[in-house]
Amino acid sequence: MELQSKHQWRSQYEASKQSDRLVVIYYTAAWCGPCKFIEPYVKDFAAMYTDVQFIKIDVDWLPEAAKAFDLIDVLPTFVLVKRGKEIDRVVGAKKDELQMKTEKRRN
């Protein structure tokens, strides 16, 4: 799911606080080469892990969403969240690490 408004972001973030479901927030930008590389893998993971919610945020469109979690200064960055709290992070286009951490944290 790609979020494109502040309202969508706030709504999804508030909903995540009420759920034990793993949320993977994918911070990206249209100009980011490594983001384009990993995008197909993120889509595959979202299809594979239907119990996990994947949220895509373009930091140029929603800079306030990037400020929700400290130090989003490298793209792509994946923040793994449960109950509104960061529980893990993957910095860079590291598909194997993203898959491993998603597997580990989804239960």
LINRAGI-V694718 format. One record per residue. N is the residue number from 1. SS is DSSP state (alpha for helix, beta for strand, coil for the rest). Layout:
BEGIN
n: <N	N>
ss: <SS	SS>
END
This chain:
BEGIN
n: <1	2	3	4	5	6	7	8	9	10	11	12	13	14	15	16	17	18	19	20	21	22	23	24	25	26	27	28	29	30	31	32	33	34	35	36	37	38	39	40	41	42	43	44	45	46	47	48	49	50	51	52	53	54	55	56	57	58	59	60	61	62	63	64	65	66	67	68	69	70	71	72	73	74	75	76	77	78	79	80	81	82	83	84	85	86	87	88	89	90	91	92	93	94	95	96	97	98	99	100	101	102	103	104	105	106	107>
ss: <coil	beta	beta	coil	coil	alpha	alpha	alpha	alpha	alpha	alpha	alpha	alpha	alpha	alpha	alpha	alpha	coil	coil	coil	coil	coil	beta	beta	beta	beta	beta	beta	coil	coil	coil	coil	alpha	alpha	alpha	alpha	alpha	alpha	alpha	alpha	alpha	alpha	alpha	alpha	alpha	alpha	alpha	alpha	coil	coil	coil	coil	beta	beta	beta	beta	beta	beta	coil	coil	coil	coil	alpha	alpha	alpha	alpha	coil	coil	coil	coil	coil	coil	coil	coil	coil	coil	beta	beta	beta	beta	beta	beta	coil	coil	beta	beta	beta	beta	beta	beta	beta	coil	coil	coil	alpha	alpha	alpha	alpha	alpha	alpha	alpha	alpha	alpha	alpha	alpha	coil	coil>
END
